[in-house]
Amino acid sequence: MSANSRLTIAAHALAWIGLYQRQGHEVATSEQIATSANTNPVVIRRLLGELRRAGLVESRRGAGAGWSLARELETMTLLDVYEAVESGPLFAMHRTTPDQGCVVGHGIQPAMQSIYEGIEETLRHELARVTLENVLQDVLAAPHQPL
């Protein structure tokens, strides 16, 4: 299984837009953000669409088209971003019902569900503690390593 990078790329996009706006620019294009994230602009547009539906960014069409923050970075948490771009639970159960005649097959889902709920609660608590401003400040404090 591969790890999901949607939260990371969405946080990258928001931090990038926030910094770009602080530099005096009104809107950022998905192409600009995609260059920074080294991904396809379509990926960025899809994520920004989800962030727009969550009220985190706004878009402008026509001349001067692009994306801007709908809220200040200080008011956005990683939980806000996570809820905007991730659907469903963090962990899933079997795709088909295990053998209910087997002691493990009968008890595995209730046992794992309890564990998963605790993990999900901890994850949400930790993501709620971190604002996008915190993320941007950590980015800016990291030593820059030119290629």
N, CA, C and O atoms as a DFTB+ gen file, in Angstrom:
588 C
 N C O
     1  1       0.841      -1.187       0.000
     2  2       0.000       0.000       0.000
     3  2       0.879       1.241       0.000
     4  3       1.926       1.278       0.647
     5  1       0.443       2.244      -0.729
     6  2       1.188       3.499      -0.728
     7  2       0.485       4.512       0.169
     8  3      -0.730       4.464       0.358
     9  1       1.262       5.409       0.705
    10  2       0.713       6.440       1.588
    11  2      -0.012       7.495       0.758
    12  3       0.340       7.742      -0.395
    13  1      -1.001       8.096       1.343
    14  2      -1.786       9.137       0.694
    15  2      -1.131      10.490       0.961
    16  3      -0.836      10.820       2.110
    17  1      -0.903      11.275      -0.094
    18  2      -0.238      12.575       0.058
    19  2      -1.192      13.759      -0.102
    20  3      -0.735      14.900      -0.174
    21  1      -2.487      13.524      -0.158
    22  2      -3.446      14.608      -0.399
    23  2      -3.382      15.698       0.668
    24  3      -3.413      16.882       0.332
    25  1      -3.294      15.330       1.934
    26  2      -3.208      16.322       3.007
    27  2      -1.928      17.141       2.863
    28  3      -1.952      18.363       3.012
    29  1      -0.822      16.481       2.576
    30  2       0.453      17.172       2.438
    31  2       0.426      18.151       1.267
    32  3       0.876      19.290       1.397
    33  1      -0.095      17.715       0.133
    34  2      -0.132      18.599      -1.040
    35  2      -1.108      19.750      -0.808
    36  3      -0.833      20.876      -1.223
    37  1      -2.224      19.497      -0.165
    38  2      -3.175      20.568       0.133
    39  2      -2.559      21.586       1.092
    40  3      -2.722      22.791       0.897
    41  1      -1.851      21.116       2.128
    42  2      -1.182      22.039       3.052
    43  2      -0.098      22.827       2.321
    44  3       0.079      24.018       2.577
    45  1       0.621      22.178       1.423
    46  2       1.634      22.830       0.605
    47  2       0.994      23.966      -0.192
    48  3       1.502      25.087      -0.206
    49  1      -0.111      23.671      -0.848
    50  2      -0.795      24.678      -1.672
    51  2      -1.250      25.869      -0.828
    52  3      -1.065      27.019      -1.227
    53  1      -1.834      25.603       0.314
    54  2      -2.322      26.686       1.166
    55  2      -1.175      27.545       1.700
    56  3      -1.263      28.773       1.703
    57  1      -0.108      26.898       2.150
    58  2       1.045      27.652       2.646
    59  2       1.654      28.483       1.513
    60  3       2.058      29.625       1.726
    61  1       1.717      27.912       0.319
    62  2       2.284      28.619      -0.831
    63  2       1.438      29.842      -1.178
    64  3       1.971      30.930      -1.398
    65  1       0.120      29.658      -1.226
    66  2      -0.771      30.783      -1.526
    67  2      -0.627      31.857      -0.450
    68  3      -0.547      33.046      -0.759
    69  1      -0.595      31.435       0.811
    70  2      -0.461      32.398       1.904
    71  2       0.811      33.218       1.789
    72  3       0.776      34.438       1.951
    73  1       1.928      32.570       1.514
    74  2       3.198      33.282       1.358
    75  2       3.160      34.190       0.129
    76  3       3.627      35.328       0.179
    77  1       2.611      33.695      -0.954
    78  2       2.526      34.461      -2.202
    79  2       1.691      35.725      -1.993
    80  3       2.046      36.795      -2.488
    81  1       0.602      35.602      -1.272
    82  2      -0.240      36.772      -0.990
    83  2       0.504      37.760      -0.090
    84  3       0.372      38.970      -0.276
    85  1       1.268      37.283       0.861
    86  2       2.044      38.170       1.733
    87  2       3.107      38.934       0.949
    88  3       3.559      39.997       1.375
    89  1       3.495      38.394      -0.181
    90  2       4.472      39.054      -1.039
    91  2       3.811      40.086      -1.954
    92  3       4.472      40.685      -2.803
    93  1       2.499      40.291      -1.778
    94  2       1.803      41.332      -2.513
    95  2       0.989      40.876      -3.703
    96  3       0.434      41.710      -4.418
    97  1       0.901      39.594      -3.936
    98  2       0.125      39.072      -5.065
    99  2      -1.303      38.779      -4.612
   100  3      -1.532      38.310      -3.498
   101  1      -2.250      39.062      -5.488
   102  2      -3.658      38.823      -5.135
   103  2      -4.059      37.370      -5.276
   104  3      -4.697      36.809      -4.385
   105  1      -3.686      36.752      -6.397
   106  2      -4.084      35.370      -6.664
   107  2      -2.901      34.565      -7.168
   108  3      -1.946      35.111      -7.720
   109  1      -2.979      33.265      -6.970
   110  2      -1.968      32.329      -7.457
   111  2      -2.631      31.390      -8.449
   112  3      -3.805      31.049      -8.302
   113  1      -1.885      30.977      -9.450
   114  2      -2.439      30.026     -10.416
   115  2      -2.105      28.601      -9.985
   116  3      -1.145      28.367      -9.252
   117  1      -2.904      27.671     -10.448
   118  2      -2.639      26.267     -10.143
   119  2      -1.310      25.833     -10.758
   120  3      -0.640      24.954     -10.217
   121  1      -0.923      26.434     -11.875
   122  2       0.362      26.106     -12.495
   123  2       1.524      26.523     -11.595
   124  3       2.498      25.783     -11.459
   125  1       1.427      27.684     -10.989
   126  2       2.483      28.141     -10.079
   127  2       2.616      27.213      -8.878
   128  3       3.717      26.823      -8.490
   129  1       1.481      26.874      -8.307
   130  2       1.484      25.999      -7.130
   131  2       1.993      24.615      -7.512
   132  3       2.759      24.007      -6.765
   133  1       1.572      24.114      -8.670
   134  2       1.999      22.792      -9.141
   135  2       3.504      22.740      -9.342
   136  3       4.130      21.716      -9.068
   137  1       4.093      23.835      -9.820
   138  2       5.539      23.879      -9.987
   139  2       6.228      23.710      -8.639
   140  3       7.201      22.963      -8.535
   141  1       5.745      24.382      -7.624
   142  2       6.332      24.265      -6.287
   143  2       6.177      22.855      -5.731
   144  3       7.106      22.319      -5.127
   145  1       5.013      22.256      -5.930
   146  2       4.741      20.914      -5.403
   147  2       5.287      19.814      -6.308
   148  3       5.270      18.638      -5.945
   149  1       5.773      20.204      -7.493
   150  2       6.277      19.253      -8.484
   151  2       5.228      18.197      -8.820
   152  3       5.487      16.994      -8.777
   153  1       4.036      18.688      -9.156
   154  2       2.944      17.796      -9.539
   155  2       2.181      18.436     -10.689
   156  3       2.489      19.553     -11.105
   157  1       1.209      17.741     -11.186
   158  2       0.408      18.212     -12.307
   159  2      -0.581      19.277     -11.836
   160  3      -1.188      19.117     -10.777
   161  1      -0.759      20.363     -12.599
   162  2      -1.734      21.389     -12.210
   163  2      -3.153      20.850     -12.025
   164  3      -3.930      21.411     -11.253
   165  1      -3.491      19.781     -12.718
   166  2      -4.828      19.183     -12.559
   167  2      -4.997      18.654     -11.135
   168  3      -6.071      18.787     -10.548
   169  1      -3.948      18.059     -10.583
   170  2      -3.989      17.571      -9.196
   171  2      -4.249      18.737      -8.258
   172  3      -5.071      18.639      -7.347
   173  1      -3.550      19.833      -8.482
   174  2      -3.710      21.027      -7.645
   175  2      -5.121      21.587      -7.789
   176  3      -5.756      21.921      -6.788
   177  1      -5.616      21.693      -9.009
   178  2      -6.981      22.232      -9.219
   179  2      -8.026      21.390      -8.508
   180  3      -8.955      21.932      -7.910
   181  1      -7.888      20.079      -8.566
   182  2      -8.859      19.198      -7.881
   183  2      -8.833      19.427      -6.373
   184  3      -9.880      19.550      -5.738
   185  1      -7.626      19.483      -5.805
   186  2      -7.515      19.722      -4.367
   187  2      -8.044      21.105      -3.996
   188  3      -8.746      21.256      -2.996
   189  1      -7.708      22.116      -4.804
   190  2      -8.191      23.468      -4.519
   191  2      -9.713      23.538      -4.626
   192  3     -10.349      24.295      -3.893
   193  1     -10.293      22.765      -5.522
   194  2     -11.755      22.702      -5.609
   195  2     -12.358      22.179      -4.314
   196  3     -13.370      22.697      -3.843
   197  1     -11.744      21.162      -3.743
   198  2     -12.220      20.623      -2.472
   199  2     -12.015      21.635      -1.345
   200  3     -12.866      21.772      -0.465
   201  1     -10.892      22.339      -1.375
   202  2     -10.630      23.365      -0.363
   203  2     -11.598      24.544      -0.514
   204  3     -11.978      25.164       0.478
   205  1     -11.992      24.850      -1.743
   206  2     -12.981      25.912      -1.968
   207  2     -14.330      25.505      -1.388
   208  3     -14.992      26.308      -0.730
   209  1     -14.742      24.260      -1.628
   210  2     -16.024      23.789      -1.075
   211  2     -16.023      23.839       0.452
   212  3     -17.075      24.000       1.071
   213  1     -14.854      23.703       1.053
   214  2     -14.731      23.760       2.515
   215  2     -14.571      25.194       3.019
   216  3     -14.488      25.418       4.227
   217  1     -14.527      26.167       2.104
   218  2     -14.423      27.570       2.509
   219  2     -13.019      28.015       2.877
   220  3     -12.854      29.011       3.581
   221  1     -12.003      27.294       2.414
   222  2     -10.622      27.648       2.751
   223  2      -9.956      28.513       1.679
   224  3      -9.068      29.306       1.991
   225  1     -10.373      28.368       0.430
   226  2      -9.849      29.194      -0.658
   227  2     -11.008      29.718      -1.502
   228  3     -12.136      29.230      -1.433
   229  1     -10.681      30.725      -2.295
   230  2     -11.631      31.285      -3.257
   231  2     -10.966      31.269      -4.612
   232  3      -9.739      31.283      -4.713
   233  1     -11.781      31.240      -5.660
   234  2     -11.219      31.281      -7.006
   235  2     -11.803      32.462      -7.763
   236  3     -12.920      32.916      -7.511
   237  1     -10.998      32.935      -8.699
   238  2     -11.412      34.037      -9.569
   239  2     -11.242      33.563     -10.998
   240  3     -10.222      32.967     -11.343
   241  1     -12.245      33.829     -11.834
   242  2     -12.193      33.440     -13.241
   243  2     -11.944      34.654     -14.118
   244  3     -12.028      35.797     -13.669
   245  1     -11.638      34.382     -15.372
   246  2     -11.437      35.468     -16.329
   247  2     -10.060      36.085     -16.199
   248  3      -9.106      35.437     -15.770
   249  1      -9.975      37.369     -16.583
   250  2      -8.698      38.084     -16.494
   251  2      -8.243      38.116     -15.037
   252  3      -9.032      38.442     -14.150
   253  1      -6.998      37.786     -14.789
   254  2      -6.489      37.745     -13.416
   255  2      -6.993      36.552     -12.645
   256  3      -7.116      36.603     -11.421
   257  1      -7.291      35.461     -13.360
   258  2      -7.819      34.253     -12.721
   259  2      -6.795      33.649     -11.773
   260  3      -5.587      33.784     -11.966
   261  1      -7.296      32.992     -10.763
   262  2      -6.420      32.296      -9.830
   263  2      -7.109      32.006      -8.514
   264  3      -8.331      32.092      -8.391
   265  1      -6.299      31.664      -7.545
   266  2      -6.775      31.224      -6.234
   267  2      -6.234      32.137      -5.152
   268  3      -5.107      32.624      -5.234
   269  1      -7.059      32.363      -4.130
   270  2      -6.631      33.139      -2.971
   271  2      -7.211      32.491      -1.714
   272  3      -8.149      31.696      -1.782
   273  1      -6.640      32.843      -0.582
   274  2      -7.142      32.310       0.683
   275  2      -8.488      32.940       1.014
   276  3      -8.682      34.138       0.809
   277  1      -9.404      32.151       1.517
   278  2     -10.696      32.657       1.974
   279  2     -10.633      33.019       3.454
   280  3     -11.476      33.763       3.955
   281  1      -9.634      32.490       4.147
   282  2      -9.417      32.762       5.566
   283  2      -7.926      32.948       5.786
   284  3      -7.109      32.530       4.965
   285  1      -7.586      33.564       6.873
   286  2      -6.178      33.726       7.237
   287  2      -5.594      32.365       7.643
   288  3      -6.307      31.509       8.168
   289  1      -4.316      32.179       7.400
   290  2      -3.659      30.920       7.759
   291  2      -3.783      30.617       9.250
   292  3      -3.848      29.453       9.645
   293  1      -3.817      31.659      10.078
   294  2      -3.928      31.469      11.525
   295  2      -5.247      30.819      11.932
   296  3      -5.345      30.227      13.007
   297  1      -6.258      30.929      11.073
   298  2      -7.581      30.402      11.417
   299  2      -7.856      29.042      10.787
   300  3      -8.923      28.466      11.000
   301  1      -6.906      28.524      10.017
   302  2      -7.066      27.211       9.380
   303  2      -6.191      26.197      10.110
   304  3      -5.011      26.445      10.360
   305  1      -6.771      25.074      10.445
   306  2      -5.984      24.007      11.061
   307  2      -5.774      22.880      10.051
   308  3      -6.467      22.786       9.037
   309  1      -4.811      22.043      10.358
   310  2      -4.620      20.864       9.507
   311  2      -5.850      19.964       9.540
   312  3      -6.101      19.228       8.586
   313  1      -6.623      20.013      10.628
   314  2      -7.870      19.251      10.671
   315  2      -8.859      19.792       9.638
   316  3      -9.544      19.014       8.976
   317  1      -8.939      21.113       9.495
   318  2      -9.809      21.695       8.467
   319  2      -9.429      21.173       7.087
   320  3     -10.291      20.810       6.288
   321  1      -8.131      21.140       6.821
   322  2      -7.629      20.695       5.524
   323  2      -7.897      19.202       5.351
   324  3      -8.359      18.769       4.295
   325  1      -7.612      18.430       6.374
   326  2      -7.843      16.982       6.346
   327  2      -9.312      16.678       6.035
   328  3      -9.614      15.844       5.181
   329  1     -10.202      17.349       6.724
   330  2     -11.632      17.111       6.502
   331  2     -12.069      17.529       5.109
   332  3     -13.023      16.970       4.568
   333  1     -11.386      18.504       4.520
   334  2     -11.735      18.964       3.177
   335  2     -11.280      17.992       2.090
   336  3     -11.963      17.827       1.080
   337  1     -10.135      17.353       2.292
   338  2      -9.563      16.556       1.194
   339  2      -9.571      15.048       1.417
   340  3      -9.309      14.296       0.479
   341  1      -9.856      14.596       2.601
   342  2      -9.885      13.157       2.872
   343  2     -11.323      12.725       3.115
   344  3     -12.047      13.350       3.891
   345  1     -11.726      11.666       2.457
   346  2     -13.087      11.176       2.674
   347  2     -13.015       9.804       3.329
   348  3     -12.130       8.998       3.042
   349  1     -13.943       9.573       4.190
   350  2     -14.020       8.271       4.825
   351  2     -13.066       8.113       5.982
   352  3     -12.296       9.018       6.304
   353  1     -13.128       6.946       6.608
   354  2     -12.287       6.686       7.775
   355  2     -10.825       6.497       7.373
   356  3     -10.510       6.244       6.211
   357  1      -9.956       6.626       8.352
   358  2      -8.529       6.449       8.145
   359  2      -8.206       4.990       7.805
   360  3      -7.377       4.718       6.937
   361  1      -8.853       4.075       8.483
   362  2      -8.659       2.641       8.257
   363  2      -9.995       2.013       7.891
   364  3     -11.050       2.483       8.317
   365  1      -9.944       0.967       7.112
   366  2     -11.170       0.284       6.687
   367  2     -11.174      -1.160       7.171
   368  3     -10.133      -1.740       7.480
   369  1     -12.349      -1.706       7.225
   370  2     -12.511      -3.121       7.554
   371  2     -12.380      -3.948       6.272
   372  3     -12.153      -3.408       5.189
   373  1     -12.527      -5.247       6.415
   374  2     -12.483      -6.158       5.276
   375  2     -13.494      -5.718       4.211
   376  3     -14.532      -5.136       4.528
   377  1     -13.183      -5.999       2.977
   378  2     -14.136      -5.677       1.894
   379  2     -15.335      -6.624       1.929
   380  3     -16.426      -6.251       1.496
   381  1     -15.151      -7.818       2.428
   382  2     -16.240      -8.778       2.591
   383  2     -16.259      -9.218       4.051
   384  3     -15.242      -9.152       4.741
   385  1     -17.407      -9.660       4.507
   386  2     -17.548     -10.080       5.903
   387  2     -16.719     -11.334       6.160
   388  3     -16.836     -12.321       5.434
   389  1     -15.881     -11.291       7.196
   390  2     -15.107     -12.489       7.536
   391  2     -16.024     -13.643       7.956
   392  3     -17.199     -13.438       8.263
   393  1     -15.479     -14.830       7.965
   394  2     -16.215     -16.028       8.356
   395  2     -16.689     -15.871       9.801
   396  3     -15.880     -15.881      10.729
   397  1     -17.989     -15.728       9.985
   398  2     -18.557     -15.524      11.312
   399  2     -18.562     -16.797      12.153
   400  3     -18.807     -16.738      13.358
   401  1     -18.299     -17.937      11.539
   402  2     -18.179     -19.191      12.277
   403  2     -16.799     -19.380      12.885
   404  3     -16.597     -20.279      13.701
   405  1     -15.854     -18.544      12.497
   406  2     -14.484     -18.595      13.014
   407  2     -14.378     -17.606      14.167
   408  3     -14.897     -16.494      14.070
   409  1     -13.718     -17.988      15.254
   410  2     -13.601     -17.120      16.413
   411  2     -12.895     -15.808      16.049
   412  3     -13.311     -14.744      16.508
   413  1     -11.843     -15.862      15.239
   414  2     -11.148     -14.644      14.828
   415  2     -12.004     -13.866      13.828
   416  3     -12.145     -12.649      13.945
   417  1     -12.570     -14.561      12.854
   418  2     -13.434     -13.910      11.865
   419  2     -14.614     -13.205      12.512
   420  3     -15.040     -12.152      12.037
   421  1     -15.146     -13.768      13.585
   422  2     -16.291     -13.179      14.281
   423  2     -15.898     -11.947      15.099
   424  3     -16.665     -10.988      15.181
   425  1     -14.716     -11.971      15.700
   426  2     -14.352     -10.905      16.632
   427  2     -13.391      -9.852      16.111
   428  3     -13.160      -8.845      16.782
   429  1     -12.824     -10.062      14.926
   430  2     -11.785      -9.144      14.470
   431  2     -12.302      -7.733      14.203
   432  3     -11.651      -6.758      14.578
   433  1     -13.440      -7.614      13.574
   434  2     -13.928      -6.267      13.244
   435  2     -14.268      -5.433      14.478
   436  3     -13.860      -4.274      14.544
   437  1     -15.001      -5.972      15.465
   438  2     -15.238      -5.161      16.672
   439  2     -13.943      -4.791      17.391
   440  3     -13.815      -3.677      17.899
   441  1     -12.993      -5.705      17.438
   442  2     -11.724      -5.418      18.109
   443  2     -10.964      -4.316      17.381
   444  3     -10.473      -3.381      18.014
   445  1     -10.866      -4.416      16.081
   446  2     -10.115      -3.427      15.299
   447  2     -10.841      -2.089      15.255
   448  3     -10.197      -1.040      15.273
   449  1     -12.168      -2.107      15.198
   450  2     -12.933      -0.857      15.146
   451  2     -12.660       0.000      16.376
   452  3     -12.507       1.216      16.262
   453  1     -12.598      -0.613      17.533
   454  2     -12.315       0.120      18.766
   455  2     -10.922       0.762      18.715
   456  3     -10.740       1.915      19.106
   457  1      -9.964       0.006      18.236
   458  2      -8.599       0.532      18.114
   459  2      -8.573       1.684      17.116
   460  3      -7.990       2.733      17.392
   461  1      -9.192       1.497      15.973
   462  2      -9.193       2.520      14.925
   463  2      -9.870       3.805      15.377
   464  3      -9.416       4.899      15.044
   465  1     -10.941       3.678      16.125
   466  2     -11.620       4.880      16.627
   467  2     -10.698       5.693      17.530
   468  3     -10.697       6.922      17.461
   469  1      -9.920       5.030      18.371
   470  2      -8.966       5.728      19.230
   471  2      -7.880       6.424      18.427
   472  3      -7.498       7.552      18.737
   473  1      -7.383       5.752      17.396
   474  2      -6.356       6.343      16.539
   475  2      -6.916       7.566      15.809
   476  3      -6.262       8.606      15.739
   477  1      -8.106       7.435      15.278
   478  2      -8.738       8.539      14.552
   479  2      -8.953       9.739      15.476
   480  3      -8.731      10.881      15.072
   481  1      -9.381       9.487      16.700
   482  2      -9.588      10.566      17.664
   483  2      -8.271      11.280      17.973
   484  3      -8.231      12.508      18.043
   485  1      -7.206      10.518      18.154
   486  2      -5.887      11.105      18.418
   487  2      -5.407      11.910      17.216
   488  3      -4.889      13.015      17.379
   489  1      -5.569      11.376      16.030
   490  2      -5.175      12.083      14.815
   491  2      -5.908      13.417      14.705
   492  3      -5.279      14.449      14.470
   493  1      -7.207      13.408      14.870
   494  2      -7.999      14.637      14.770
   495  2      -7.564      15.668      15.820
   496  3      -7.473      16.860      15.529
   497  1      -7.301      15.201      17.024
   498  2      -6.854      16.103      18.094
   499  2      -5.532      16.761      17.711
   500  3      -5.375      17.972      17.869
   501  1      -4.591      15.982      17.216
   502  2      -3.278      16.516      16.846
   503  2      -3.368      17.460      15.652
   504  3      -2.718      18.505      15.648
   505  1      -4.153      17.117      14.648
   506  2      -4.308      17.994      13.477
   507  2      -4.979      19.309      13.860
   508  3      -4.669      20.349      13.278
   509  1      -5.882      19.281      14.815
   510  2      -6.581      20.498      15.254
   511  2      -5.652      21.455      15.988
   512  3      -5.944      22.647      16.087
   513  1      -4.541      20.950      16.502
   514  2      -3.596      21.790      17.258
   515  2      -2.677      22.619      16.348
   516  3      -2.054      23.578      16.804
   517  1      -2.595      22.255      15.079
   518  2      -1.629      22.878      14.177
   519  2      -2.348      23.734      13.141
   520  3      -3.195      23.245      12.393
   521  1      -1.996      25.031      13.110
   522  2      -2.567      25.912      12.093
   523  2      -1.680      25.914      10.855
   524  3      -0.527      25.486      10.898
   525  1      -2.233      26.399       9.762
   526  2      -1.431      26.548       8.551
   527  2      -0.372      27.632       8.741
   528  3       0.658      27.611       8.067
   529  1      -0.609      28.564       9.636
   530  2       0.424      29.545       9.972
   531  2       1.606      28.840      10.626
   532  3       2.756      29.159      10.325
   533  1       1.340      27.880      11.522
   534  2       2.418      27.085      12.125
   535  2       3.217      26.362      11.053
   536  3       4.447      26.333      11.093
   537  1       2.505      25.779      10.093
   538  2       3.168      25.050       9.010
   539  2       4.058      25.996       8.212
   540  3       5.220      25.684       7.950
   541  1       3.513      27.160       7.821
   542  2       4.300      28.110       7.037
   543  2       5.524      28.579       7.816
   544  3       6.609      28.689       7.244
   545  1       5.371      28.853       9.096
   546  2       6.514      29.293       9.900
   547  2       7.587      28.204       9.977
   548  3       8.779      28.510       9.924
   549  1       7.181      26.947      10.099
   550  2       8.143      25.844      10.100
   551  2       8.840      25.721       8.754
   552  3      10.039      25.450       8.690
   553  1       8.085      25.922       7.678
   554  2       8.668      25.899       6.329
   555  2       9.731      26.981       6.199
   556  3      10.838      26.727       5.724
   557  1       9.383      28.185       6.623
   558  2      10.306      29.317       6.481
   559  2      11.530      29.182       7.376
   560  3      12.584      29.740       7.071
   561  1      11.402      28.449       8.478
   562  2      12.527      28.266       9.401
   563  2      13.456      27.135       8.978
   564  3      14.592      27.055       9.445
   565  1      12.977      26.262       8.094
   566  2      13.801      25.133       7.648
   567  2      14.970      25.628       6.809
   568  3      14.805      26.538       5.997
   569  1      16.142      25.044       6.994
   570  2      17.288      25.456       6.188
   571  2      17.039      25.160       4.715
   572  3      16.559      24.084       4.362
   573  1      17.363      26.105       3.877
   574  2      17.153      25.964       2.438
   575  2      18.359      25.266       1.833
   576  3      19.492      25.715       2.005
   577  1      18.117      24.171       1.127
   578  2      19.175      23.407       0.486
   579  2      19.054      23.560      -1.028
   580  3      18.246      22.867      -1.645
   581  1      19.838      24.453      -1.643
   582  2      19.744      24.590      -3.091
   583  2      20.185      23.316      -3.795
   584  3      21.046      22.586      -3.303
   585  1      19.590      23.060      -4.944
   586  2      19.913      21.847      -5.693
   587  2      21.256      21.926      -6.320
   588  3      21.681      20.983      -6.988
